[in-house]
Amino acid sequence: MTGVHITGCSASASDRAVSESTERPASTGTPGKRVLLAYFSRAGENYFYGGRTDLEVGNTEVLARMIGERIECDLHRIKAVDPYPDDYDETVARNVREQEADARPAIANLPSSLERYDTVLLASPIWNVRAPMIMSTFAERFDFRGRTVFPITTYAMSGLGTTERDYAKSCPGATIGEGLAVQGEKVRDADGAARSWLGRVGLLRE
């Protein structure tokens, strides 16, 4: 659809293995830097340089795993109760309906609490200029007061989209830190950009 794009991810055979295990136990980390990286990612048919490609691992999952190798954090994949279709156009249409209705799609696996975390990285694709509405479901579920939130996005055209503004609204009392946006088609080559960003925001593991 003209003007409405959703992004997924390219993936290698080694990337596909990680999709089977989407959560990682907590690591010790630095005191005062307990970090959660919560991400939503969609595979299937995706936008790719104006065309379509079929992806087994979503762009955001590839990026989340890449970041997870560079920092001490827990990874949590956000899963929809009603999974998004594999078909690109069907997902575009559903996303438009959810945006127009200001919907809050149900999440199948919400964490019980964020109390142990000082820092939360919220990672998602950008669909039609903003994060999928399921990210608002997640953000509004918890108390982010006193925490730092970093937006992370994979995108076709819109960079961070409206995530900074949206998370500031959905996470009152949180500090919204510098975000990271990676073009979906280039995500497998994003290690340098991810490392640079992690260094700037003080999360890179030495």
N, C-alpha and C positions, 0 to 999 in steps of 0.2 A: 504494500500500500504506500502510495506517495506520502512522504513526510512522516510515516510511522514505521520505525525500525526497532527490532529487538536484536540483541546480540547474544550469541552463545560462545562456544569455544572450539578452537582447533585442538587436536590432541594426537599424541604419538601413542604407539602401543604401550609404552611404559606408563603413560598417563592413565590409560584405561584401568590399570590395576588399582589405582588409588580410589576409583569411584566405588569400589566394593566396600571400602572402609572409610566412612566419612567423619568419624569422630576420633579424637586422639586424647588419651588420658592426660591429666595435668602434669606439667613438669615443674620443677622447683622454682625457677625464675628468680628475678631480683626482687628483694623486699620493696614494697611500694610500687611494683611494676607488674602486678598480676594482670594478665592480659587474656581476654576472650576474643577470638576471631570468629564471628558468626556470619555465615554466608549463605546466600540463595543462588543456585545455579541451575540452568536448564540445558540439557543436551537436545538431541533430535535435529530436525531440519532448522537451519539458522541462516541469517543474513551473512553474506560473504562478498565484499567488494561489489555490491550491487546485484549479486546473484544469490544463489543458495548453495549450502553445503550441508551434508549430514554428519553430525558430530556425536561421538560417543561420550565425551566428557565436556561439560560446559566451560566456557572461557573463565567464568568467575571461579569455578573450582580449580582450574589450572593455576590461576593467580593466587588463590588462597593457599594452595599447597606450596607454592613457591615461597610465599611470605612465611608460611609456617615453618619452613626449613631454616629461616634466617633469624627467627626470634623465639623466645620462650613464651609459649601461649597454649591455650586449649583451642581446638578447632570444633566448631559445631555447625553442621549443615542444616539449614532450615528447610523442612519438607512440608509441602502443602498437603492438607487432608484430601483435597481434590487436585490431583496432579495436573500440570499443564500439558496440553496435547503435544505430541511429537511434531505435528504439522505446523509449519511456520505461520501460515495465514490464519489458522484457527487460534493460535496463541495470540497473534496480533489482535484479532477481533475480541477475544476474551479480555485482553489487557485494556482495550479501549472501553469496553463495558464497565470494567472494574474502576477505571479512572473516572469515568463519567458519573458513576454511582458513589464515588468516594468509598469504595468497598474495603472491607478488612478480611481478606481470605483467611480461612482457618489454618492454623499450623498444627501439624501432627505431633511434633516433638519439642515443645517448648521446654527450655531449662526450668528447673524449679525455682531458681533464684540467680541473681547476679551479684549477691552480696560479697563474694570472695574477690571480685574483680574491680580494679581501679581504672582500667582502660579497656574499652570495647571497640574493636574494629568491625564495622558493618559493611559487608561486601556484597555487591549485587551487580547484575547488568543494569544498563539504562534502557528503559522501554518508553519510547515516546516522551523523551526529555526528562523523565524521572525514574526513580527506582520502582520496581514492581510494588503493587499495593501491599503485598504480603510483608514487605519490609516495614511498612507503617504498623501492621499488626504486631510485629515483633517489638518495635521501638516503643509502642504505647503500652505494652504489657508490663514493663519494668520501670522501676524508679532509678533514673540515671543521675540524680542529684549528687554532685561532688565527683562525678566520673568524667573522664575524657573520652570523647567519641571521635573516631577517625573514619570518614567515609572512604570506601574503596569501590571503584566501578570499572566495568568493562563496557565499551560503548562502540557504536558505529559512527556517530556524528556529534554527540552532545556532551562529551567529556564527563564531568561530574554531574551534569544536568542540574536539577534543583535539590540535590541531596543535602547540601549544607543547610539550606533554608528549611527543608522539610524535617531534618533531624533536630535542628534547633527548636522547631515547634513541637515535635513529638517527644523530645527528651528534655523537658524543662529542667533547668538547674545544671545541665551538663555543659562542659566546655567542648566546643566543636573544633577539632584540630584540623591541620592541613590535610586535605584529601589526596588520594592517588587515583588517577584515571588512566587506563590503558586501553588502546584500541583493540577490539576483540580479535581482529585478524592478525595482530602482532603479539599476542599475549605470550606465546611460547618463547619469544625473544626479549621478554621484559625483565629479566633478572637484574640487569644493570640499573634500570629505572627503579625497580623495587628496592634494591639495596640503597640507592642514593636517597630515596624518600625515607626509608626506615632510619637511615643515619640522621637526616634532618629532623625527624620527629623524636629522636632519642630512643628508638626501640631496637636498633640493630644489635644483635648478639655479638659480642667481641670474640 
